């Protein structure tokens, strides 16, 4: 039986997506909207079944709460206009308080469903552990709950909509169907990108006709993502799963290789899924926000997170970091700290508090486990250390006459950042925090190249040919990333002008997937990793 559990499943690529595109192609504008909305809900129902009710609750509640906020803002504006000047301050304060109360209630409705479904088992397990530590016989029943597809992604979209309505950045949408399509748009609901209402809702609702150039470029983007996923991510999975589940049997080199391999797998899987989402949007004539910008060219951990999962980072920056760091109490704290600690370290106090909250949320957003929280704290510590040592690093570089554009130094920064990222992903992938710490210790204490010398590395789920195909595809991805990083046109002028070469490239990429993809006997298809978050 064909399953729609993944964007890379045969049912999705061979049946659902072609059917959706064909129906969209032949319909007039109003019909195209109906196709998008109908296929989006059909996709969600096919994956999550009755859990579709949670999505419907999120859509209906955000629609009602958004209108409530807008009505309160309109009423407040009318009251202020009619009120005497001496009464306006009190009216403005009362209106803001009321709007904040409604916003808090609206956000709690969205977060309540997410926290209840995703985190209640984690809380129950830890409460039981605490009771055991106190030698108490009390036990809390651990609930077994099913998560709707994409709940972490569409919940953040709903909250961004509510925040933006409260800030009067956008007007609340009275069209329930347009809001429903914004929340449920099938190419991005499973793994993002996390879209803002003003970024995508108007252009998706406009439902433009499919253009030949958009079709060619979008298909090319989809196939490139398919190559990343099928040739690299799925092939690496056998090796990574073997090492991470049986790490006691392997030395430090194998564990280090598995950590690097998982980092590559995660990038190829997630960015490949984003290529498929953005490419599908491009076919339809929509521009979804990019979620990656050559992250492995980053020179620091902070820069890496500005290039990796861009829409998640932007969400945390706009709705947690800035509101917290610019709040009244932290502004006062910054003023006092600046007088005592100076202009560099003073502002870092408030920024560090906001940054800590961001990385707590970032870690827990990925999953309800201590390993994810540790992952967040690891990156928080790396960024904080860089912020604290910034002036001393600059002074040392001046003393050593190291230019920021010095190529060996740039390579050093990129390699250093890559190593730090791989260490973080080791803890992210490990089967629990304890396993991650033990793997890290083995990687340092028991590092040996014996498995490479005696060729046993080729018996851990991947043979020599598997490694060669992964390496070849990585070279292709690196060259494409290098061209994008340098901002150069991807090919000669005729490549930008004519469509035929793009179709030729699409045929080559499809052939590469068929010939070199990791599927068939011996391979278990890997569901998109971020779909589990």
KOLTITI-783616 format. One line per field, with one value per residue (C-alpha): residue number from 1; x, y, z. Coordinates in pm, 1 decimal, padded with zeros to 6 digits, m for minus. Layout:
seq: NUM,...
x: X,...
y: Y,...
z: Z,...
REM end
This chain:
seq: 1,2,3,4,5,6,7,8,9,10,11,12,13,14,15,16,17,18,19,20,21,22,23,24,25,26,27,28,29,30,31,32,33,34,35,36,37,38,39,40,41,42,43,44,45,46,47,48,49,50,51,52,53,54,55,56,57,58,59,60,61,62,63,64,65,66,67,68,69,70,71,72,73,74,75,76,77,78,79,80,81,82,83,84,85,86,87,88,89,90,91,92,93,94,95,96,97,98,99,100,101,102,103,104,105,106,107,108,109,110,111,112,113,114,115,116,117,118,119,120,121,122,123,124,125,126,127,128,129,130,131,132,133,134,135,136,137,138,139,140,141,142,143,144,145,146,147,148,149,150,151,152,153,154,155,156,157,158,159,160,161,162,163,164,165,166,167,168,169,170,171,172,173,174,175,176,177,178,179,180,181,182,183,184,185,186,187,188,189,190,191,192,193,194,195,196,197,198,199,200,201,202,203,204,205,206,207,208,209,210,211,212,213,214,215,216,217,218,219,220,221,222,223,224,225,226,227,228,229,230,231,232,233,234,235,236,237,238,239,240,241,242,243,244,245,246,247,248,249,250,251,252,253,254,255,256,257,258,259,260,261,262,263,264,265,266,267,268,269,270,271,272,273,274,275,276,277,278,279,280,281,282,283,284,285,286,287,288,289,290,291,292,293,294,295,296,297,298,299,300,301,302,303,304,305,306,307,308,309,310,311,312,313,314,315,316,317,318,319,320,321,322,323,324,325,326,327,328,329,330,331,332,333,334,335,336,337,338,339,340,341,342,343,344,345,346,347,348,349,350,351,352,353,354,355,356,357,358,359,360,361,362,363,364,365,366,367,368,369,370,371,372,373,374,375,376,377,378,379,380,381,382,383,384,385,386,387,388,389,390,391,392,393,394,395,396,397,398,399,400,401,402,403,404,405,406,407,408,409,410,411,412,413,414,415,416,417,418,419,420,421,422,423,424,425,426,427,428,429,430,431,432,433,434,435,436,437,438,439,440,441,442,443,444,445,446,447,448,449,450,451,452,453,454,455,456,457,458,459,460,461,462,463,464,465,466,467,468,469,470,471,472,473,474,475,476,477,478,479,480,481,482,483,484,485,486,487,488,489,490,491,492,493,494,495,496,497,498,499,500,501,502,503,504,505,506,507,508,509,510,511,512,513,514,515,516,517,518,519,520,521,522,523,524,525,526,527,528,529,530,531,532,533
x: 00000.0,00136.7,00194.4,00204.6,00418.3,00700.8,00757.0,00999.0,00759.4,00653.4,00291.5,00371.7,00615.6,00441.7,00073.6,m00014.7,00216.3,00156.1,m00220.5,m00210.7,m00005.6,m00225.4,m00546.9,m00393.6,m00279.4,m00624.4,m00829.4,m00921.8,m00798.0,m01081.8,m01052.5,m00675.7,m00736.7,m00980.5,m00725.9,m00451.8,m00676.2,m00836.9,m00507.6,m00348.4,m00619.2,m00620.4,m00243.9,m00273.0,m00559.5,m00368.8,m00071.4,m00242.9,m00602.3,m00835.3,m00552.9,m00658.0,m00890.8,m00590.9,m00500.0,m00860.7,m00866.8,m00547.1,m00686.1,m01025.0,m00880.7,m00616.3,m00880.7,m01115.2,m00840.2,m00688.6,m01025.0,m01073.0,m00738.1,m00814.9,m01157.0,m00997.1,m00741.3,m01012.3,m01225.8,m00924.9,m00839.2,m01197.0,m01209.9,m00877.9,m00991.5,m01307.7,m01157.2,m01025.3,m00648.7,m00607.0,m00784.8,m00598.6,m00300.6,m00518.9,m00730.7,m00419.9,m00277.5,m00604.1,m00637.8,m00284.2,m00340.0,m00658.2,m00489.5,m00197.7,m00442.6,m00619.0,m00283.6,m00165.4,m00485.4,m00453.6,m00090.3,m00171.6,m00437.6,m00180.0,00099.9,m00130.0,m00204.5,00163.5,00292.2,00017.3,00077.4,00453.9,00589.0,00347.3,00513.6,00853.3,00718.9,00550.4,00868.3,01078.4,00821.3,00828.2,01208.7,01194.2,00951.1,01183.7,01473.3,01270.5,01177.5,00810.3,00572.4,00367.3,00367.3,00219.7,00077.9,00286.1,00042.6,00083.7,m00013.2,00007.1,00142.2,m00023.8,00205.2,00399.0,00249.5,00571.0,00584.8,00223.4,00195.7,00483.9,00316.0,m00006.2,00175.1,00370.3,00038.0,m00108.1,00203.3,00207.2,m00163.6,m00103.3,00187.9,m00034.1,00225.4,m00056.8,m00435.6,m00627.5,m00760.2,m01138.2,m01110.2,m01100.5,m01014.5,m00707.2,m00586.1,m00652.6,m00443.2,m00161.8,m00156.5,m00199.3,m00013.9,00099.7,00456.6,00573.7,00349.4,00557.5,00901.4,00860.9,00996.9,00819.6,00641.8,00505.4,00156.3,00267.9,00538.5,00319.2,m00055.6,m00128.0,00081.6,m00055.6,m00412.0,m00342.9,m00301.7,m00113.5,m00108.4,00187.4,00452.2,00689.5,01002.4,00880.2,00798.1,01146.9,01334.4,01110.1,01143.0,01519.5,01519.0,01297.8,01524.8,01835.7,01672.9,01579.1,01943.6,02058.6,01805.2,01816.0,02183.9,02344.3,02110.7,01944.8,02272.9,02449.5,02166.2,02280.9,02627.7,02501.3,02234.0,02485.3,02738.9,02497.6,02311.8,02627.2,02884.0,03036.9,03185.4,03367.7,03672.2,03695.0,03762.0,03446.6,03242.4,03393.2,03316.2,02959.7,02923.2,03045.9,02829.3,02518.9,02584.7,02606.8,02300.1,02095.0,02192.2,02126.7,01795.6,01665.5,01798.6,01683.4,01332.9,01350.6,01456.4,01146.8,00921.9,01067.3,01083.3,00717.1,00628.7,00835.0,00648.1,00321.6,00458.7,00518.1,00838.9,00872.8,01146.2,01485.4,01583.3,01954.0,02231.1,02548.7,02582.9,02913.6,03090.1,03018.7,03308.4,03137.4,02857.3,02649.4,02686.4,02608.9,02268.8,02201.7,02247.7,02090.4,01713.3,01690.9,01315.9,01335.0,01620.3,01437.4,01125.3,01318.3,01496.9,01180.5,00945.2,01172.6,01518.9,01424.1,01108.0,01294.9,01617.9,01426.1,01176.9,01162.1,01333.1,01620.6,01667.3,01715.5,01951.0,02152.9,02184.1,02316.4,02546.0,02689.8,02799.4,02974.8,03101.5,03156.4,03008.0,03096.2,03014.3,02726.4,02479.9,02580.7,02398.7,02051.3,02150.8,02274.0,01945.3,01750.6,01997.4,01961.3,01582.4,01619.8,01841.7,01626.2,01333.4,01543.3,01660.1,01316.2,01151.7,01344.0,01211.8,01118.1,01447.4,01742.2,01976.0,01794.0,01813.2,02185.7,02218.3,02064.2,02287.4,02594.7,02528.0,02435.6,02774.3,02962.4,02794.5,02830.3,03200.9,03251.5,03066.0,03272.1,03608.0,03529.2,03743.2,04038.8,04019.2,04022.7,04318.7,04511.2,04447.6,04573.4,04883.6,04953.5,04868.3,04595.0,04362.1,03990.1,04032.5,04338.9,04252.0,04433.0,04260.3,03922.2,03977.1,04071.8,03750.4,03535.7,03701.5,03677.2,03307.1,03247.5,03409.9,03200.5,02885.2,02965.3,03020.7,02682.3,02515.4,02676.8,02477.2,02172.8,02166.8,02284.5,02031.3,02012.1,02244.7,02442.4,02510.6,02624.2,02870.9,03008.2,03049.5,03230.3,03464.4,03542.3,03603.3,03873.9,04028.4,04006.1,04082.2,04241.9,04266.6,04264.2,03920.7,04047.8,04371.8,04206.0,03914.7,03647.4,03503.2,03351.8,03155.5,02944.3,02648.1,02836.2,03086.8,03355.1,03118.1,02869.1,03136.4,03248.1,02894.0,02844.4,03177.7,03091.0,02756.2,02918.5,03157.3,02858.8,02679.9,03000.2,03054.0,02693.2,02722.8,03051.7,02892.6,02600.4,02832.6,03026.7,02705.0,02791.9,02536.8,02495.1,02616.6,02667.2,02415.7,02233.9,02167.0,01979.5,01791.1,01676.2,01464.8,01582.9,01916.4,01723.3,01510.2,01827.2,01974.7,01648.8,01681.9,02041.5,01946.6,01655.9,01889.8,02140.0,01864.7,01759.5,02114.8,02278.0,01991.0,01985.3,01665.0,01552.5,01667.0,01884.7,01773.8,01503.5,01363.4,01442.0,01152.4,01253.1,01435.5,01285.4,00934.0,00983.5,01036.2
y: 00000.0,00341.6,00585.8,00966.1,00972.3,01158.2,01412.6,01158.3,00864.5,00707.4,00795.8,01165.2,01203.4,00965.9,01031.3,01312.9,01590.8,01526.4,01513.1,01839.6,02015.5,01882.7,01995.9,02334.5,02371.9,02323.7,02528.0,02898.1,03118.6,03044.9,02676.8,02687.0,02818.6,02533.2,02281.7,02411.3,02415.5,02079.8,01903.4,02056.3,01919.9,01588.4,01557.2,01638.4,01390.2,01117.5,01154.9,01237.3,01117.3,01246.1,01458.2,01705.2,01837.4,01993.6,02189.3,02301.4,02417.3,02616.0,02781.3,02868.4,02999.7,03218.6,03355.4,03450.0,03587.3,03791.6,03955.2,04015.4,04194.5,04407.2,04502.0,04603.6,04817.6,04986.4,05053.7,05192.8,05425.3,05557.0,05606.2,05793.3,06018.7,06113.5,06142.3,06463.6,06499.3,06448.7,06110.2,05964.4,05829.0,05623.9,05499.8,05403.8,05212.9,05026.6,04941.2,04804.5,04597.9,04448.8,04368.4,04201.8,03989.2,03875.6,03807.7,03604.1,03398.9,03344.0,03232.0,03003.0,02832.3,02759.6,02663.4,02462.1,02210.6,02186.0,02149.4,01908.5,01674.0,01703.0,01755.1,01599.1,01252.1,01416.4,01598.3,01282.0,01072.7,01333.3,01378.5,01001.5,01008.2,01285.7,01084.2,00783.8,01000.9,01098.6,00730.8,00808.1,00549.2,00802.8,00763.3,00981.2,00796.0,00863.3,00954.4,00799.2,01070.3,01102.7,01422.5,01580.1,01632.9,01959.6,02080.1,02257.1,02439.4,02545.9,02647.9,02891.3,03028.4,03081.4,03261.2,03483.0,03584.5,03674.2,03867.2,04062.9,04147.2,04266.8,04482.4,04613.4,04500.2,04327.5,04350.4,04048.1,03850.7,03810.4,03550.6,03219.4,03020.7,03235.0,03182.7,02809.7,02789.9,02988.5,02740.9,02417.3,02471.9,02117.8,02166.9,02328.1,02213.2,01905.0,02069.0,02436.4,02683.9,02869.0,03141.2,03476.8,03571.4,03869.8,03660.0,03388.1,03422.4,03692.5,03532.7,03180.4,03312.6,03495.5,03147.1,03255.6,03025.6,02791.5,02944.0,02730.6,02891.7,02855.8,02492.7,02419.0,02598.0,02457.3,02102.2,02144.5,02257.6,01962.6,01709.2,01858.8,01812.4,01457.2,01384.5,01514.6,01301.5,00975.6,00959.7,01095.2,01116.2,00776.3,00604.9,00742.0,00626.9,00263.9,00361.9,00628.3,00406.2,00124.0,00341.8,00542.4,00232.3,00025.0,00292.3,00074.2,m00145.7,00129.7,00349.8,00726.2,00762.4,00574.1,00782.6,01105.8,00992.1,00910.7,01259.2,01421.5,01182.3,01267.9,01640.6,01585.6,01360.7,01615.9,01892.9,01685.3,01562.1,01895.9,02116.9,01854.9,01874.9,02254.2,02229.1,02018.5,02265.1,02579.2,02409.8,02308.5,02663.5,02792.3,02564.1,02712.1,03065.6,03127.1,03237.5,03058.3,03190.8,03021.0,02815.2,02763.3,02988.8,02781.5,02723.2,02535.5,02849.7,03008.1,03150.3,03127.9,02941.6,03259.7,03300.2,02931.2,02977.1,03277.9,03048.0,02722.4,02689.5,03060.3,03091.3,02929.8,03157.6,03463.6,03360.7,03332.8,03661.8,03858.8,03710.5,03616.1,03775.8,04134.1,04157.9,04021.2,04218.6,04541.9,04501.4,04769.2,04572.1,04459.2,04807.7,04933.8,04642.9,04731.9,05092.0,04990.3,04722.7,04963.8,05200.8,04921.8,04693.2,04927.2,04961.1,04607.6,04388.4,04599.0,04536.5,04168.7,04115.4,04170.0,04007.9,03699.5,03657.9,03683.0,03451.7,03193.7,03191.9,03158.5,02852.3,02688.4,02725.1,02618.5,02302.3,02204.3,02294.7,02006.5,01756.2,01670.2,01525.6,01636.2,01576.1,01844.5,02085.7,02010.7,02076.0,02419.7,02499.2,02386.0,02640.2,02905.7,02853.1,02870.0,03196.7,03348.7,03262.1,03428.5,03739.7,03762.1,03712.9,03934.2,04236.5,04016.5,03820.9,04143.2,04276.3,03951.8,03959.6,04319.1,04222.8,03928.5,04136.0,03891.9,04050.8,03953.1,03870.7,03649.9,03325.6,03080.2,03243.9,03225.9,02855.3,02806.5,02979.1,02768.8,02442.2,02535.6,02617.5,02290.6,02092.1,02269.2,02204.6,01833.8,01801.3,01960.2,01724.8,01427.3,01510.4,01594.5,01248.6,01037.5,00810.4,01021.2,01264.8,00990.6,00812.5,01141.9,01207.5,00853.1,00882.0,01214.7,01064.8,00766.2,01000.4,01179.0,00893.2,00604.0,00770.5,00521.5,00469.9,00091.0,00058.7,00254.6,00057.6,m00285.7,m00165.1,m00264.0,00082.7,m00065.6,m00325.8,m00088.7,m00047.8,00116.8,m00040.2,00135.3,00215.2,00372.5,00603.2,00696.4,00788.7,00998.2,01174.0,01242.8,01395.7,01604.6,01747.5,01846.4,02011.4,02189.6,02334.4,02453.3,02607.8,02774.0,02936.4,03059.4,03183.1,03391.5,03531.6,03441.1,03344.5,02966.8,02921.3,03120.3,03367.2,03112.9,02914.7,03213.6,03279.8,02944.5,02678.4,02372.4,02335.8,02326.2,02038.0,01860.1,01903.2,01774.4,01456.5,01408.9,01456.9,01214.6,00960.6,01010.2,00942.4,00626.0,00494.9,00605.1,00650.7,00444.8,00245.5,m00110.9,m00422.5,m00350.9,00009.8,00133.7,00467.4,00741.3,00969.4,01336.7,01397.0,01736.6,01601.2,01440.0,01775.4
z: 00000.0,m00101.2,00183.3,00190.5,00505.3,00332.0,00057.6,m00089.6,m00090.8,m00420.0,m00345.3,m00302.5,m00593.1,m00830.3,m00758.1,m00520.5,m00645.9,m01020.3,m00957.7,m00760.3,m01030.4,m01313.1,m01142.2,m01063.5,m01426.2,m01582.2,m01333.7,m01345.2,m01060.1,m00816.9,m00896.7,m00837.0,m00484.9,m00422.6,m00555.0,m00323.3,m00018.5,m00093.6,m00169.9,00142.1,00370.3,00182.9,00236.5,00606.1,00650.7,00460.4,00698.3,01029.8,00992.1,01266.1,01404.7,01134.9,01406.7,01583.7,01270.3,01230.5,01594.0,01538.2,01224.5,01374.8,01700.9,01532.7,01293.4,01578.2,01802.7,01520.6,01450.7,01823.4,01844.8,01540.0,01677.2,02007.9,01823.3,01616.9,01923.1,02109.4,01821.4,01806.7,02183.9,02184.5,01903.8,02088.9,02438.6,02596.0,02587.8,02963.7,02950.2,02654.2,02846.7,03081.3,02789.2,02592.6,02889.6,02949.7,02579.7,02561.9,02874.6,02728.8,02396.8,02574.8,02773.2,02456.3,02286.9,02586.3,02579.7,02203.6,02229.7,02523.2,02310.9,02040.6,02280.1,02503.3,02229.6,02129.6,02486.1,02585.7,02293.0,02254.8,02605.3,02855.6,02829.0,02894.3,03200.3,03333.0,03299.1,03479.7,03755.9,03812.8,03824.0,04081.9,04294.2,04277.0,04386.6,04693.7,04751.6,04702.3,04563.8,04369.5,03994.1,03721.2,03424.3,03112.4,02832.9,02489.0,02244.3,01868.7,01716.0,01412.3,01116.0,01130.7,01460.1,01565.6,01231.2,01188.8,01557.0,01508.7,01196.2,01390.1,01671.9,01430.5,01272.8,01613.4,01720.0,01393.0,01424.6,01781.5,01663.6,01381.2,01131.7,00944.1,00949.7,01074.8,00778.6,00774.6,00497.0,00684.4,00370.8,00299.2,00655.9,00625.1,00307.9,00471.7,00760.8,00564.4,00232.7,00163.6,00025.9,00350.6,00633.9,00722.6,00765.0,00686.2,00598.7,00879.2,00683.3,00794.0,00685.7,00478.2,00308.4,00164.6,00228.7,m00034.7,m00309.8,m00251.2,m00249.4,m00579.2,m00738.0,m01053.6,m01356.8,m01404.4,m01633.7,m01840.1,m01700.0,m01341.4,m01411.7,m01549.4,m01269.6,m00997.6,m01131.9,m01139.3,m00774.4,m00673.7,m00844.5,m00685.2,m00344.4,m00440.7,m00525.2,m00185.7,m00002.2,m00198.2,m00293.9,00026.0,00327.2,00280.2,00194.0,00503.7,00726.7,00748.6,00870.8,01111.9,01262.9,01310.6,01492.8,01708.0,01828.9,01892.5,01973.9,02247.6,01974.9,01786.5,01838.2,01840.0,01467.3,01373.9,01620.0,01483.1,01127.9,01233.5,01387.0,01065.0,00863.5,01064.3,01020.1,00645.3,00648.8,00841.8,00602.1,00290.6,00429.4,00553.5,00274.1,00022.4,00167.6,00149.4,m00215.5,m00279.3,m00091.2,m00250.5,m00591.0,m00573.9,m00476.9,m00770.5,m01011.3,m00883.5,m00906.8,m00534.1,m00364.4,m00031.0,00201.3,00182.3,00486.6,00410.0,00282.8,00249.8,00627.3,00604.1,00482.5,00821.1,01021.1,01362.5,01536.3,01542.7,01166.5,01115.8,01280.4,01060.1,00759.9,00890.1,00942.5,00872.4,00927.6,01272.7,01378.4,01245.9,01440.5,01767.7,01698.9,01621.3,01881.0,02172.9,02155.8,02065.1,02281.2,02586.0,02540.0,02467.0,02751.6,03021.3,03301.9,03080.2,02938.3,03293.7,03364.3,03053.3,03166.8,03508.8,03363.7,03106.9,03386.8,03576.7,03299.8,03005.9,02660.9,02546.4,02845.3,02979.8,02692.2,02692.3,03023.4,02880.1,02552.2,02734.5,02923.5,02596.6,02421.2,02697.9,02656.7,02279.5,02308.9,02574.3,02335.2,02037.3,02208.9,02334.9,02003.0,01844.4,02092.9,02449.6,02575.5,02786.7,02493.2,02293.0,02585.0,02615.7,02242.1,02294.8,02591.3,02396.3,02121.8,02377.1,02546.7,02213.8,02112.7,02461.2,02472.3,02134.6,02254.5,02575.5,02406.1,02104.0,02207.6,02305.3,01978.5,01777.9,01978.0,01927.2,01552.3,01535.1,01730.3,01501.1,01191.6,01084.1,00832.4,00834.9,00465.1,00521.2,00338.0,00569.6,00866.5,00691.8,00624.5,00990.6,01102.0,00867.7,00977.2,01346.5,01307.8,01123.5,01405.0,01669.3,01468.7,01432.4,01807.6,01869.2,01620.8,01797.1,02111.3,01899.7,01736.9,02031.7,02201.1,02513.3,02689.0,02865.9,02537.7,02384.3,02666.1,02642.7,02265.0,02301.5,02561.1,02335.2,02045.1,02245.8,02446.5,02202.6,01871.6,01634.8,01257.5,01283.2,01124.0,00825.1,00801.0,00816.9,00596.7,00849.1,00792.5,00475.2,00673.2,00882.9,00650.6,00364.2,00125.4,m00077.6,m00363.5,m00121.6,00016.1,m00337.0,m00443.8,m00129.2,m00190.9,m00555.6,m00464.0,m00191.0,m00450.6,m00666.9,m00373.4,m00268.9,m00618.3,m00640.5,m00291.8,m00385.5,m00690.1,m00477.4,m00202.4,m00451.5,m00591.5,m00949.4,m01217.1,m01234.0,m01591.9,m01915.4,m02055.9,m02272.7,m01953.2,m01812.1,m02136.6,m02270.3,m02099.0,m02292.4,m02103.2,m01774.3,m01895.8,m02007.6,m01661.6,m01508.1,m01716.2,m01598.4,m01232.6,m01262.2,m01423.0,m01136.5,m00879.9,m01062.3,m01106.2,m00780.9,m00534.7,m00216.1,m00246.4,m00305.1,m00120.6,00182.9,00225.1,00459.1,00333.7,00584.3,00671.0,00659.0,00988.0,01072.1,01022.0,01364.8,01533.6
REM end
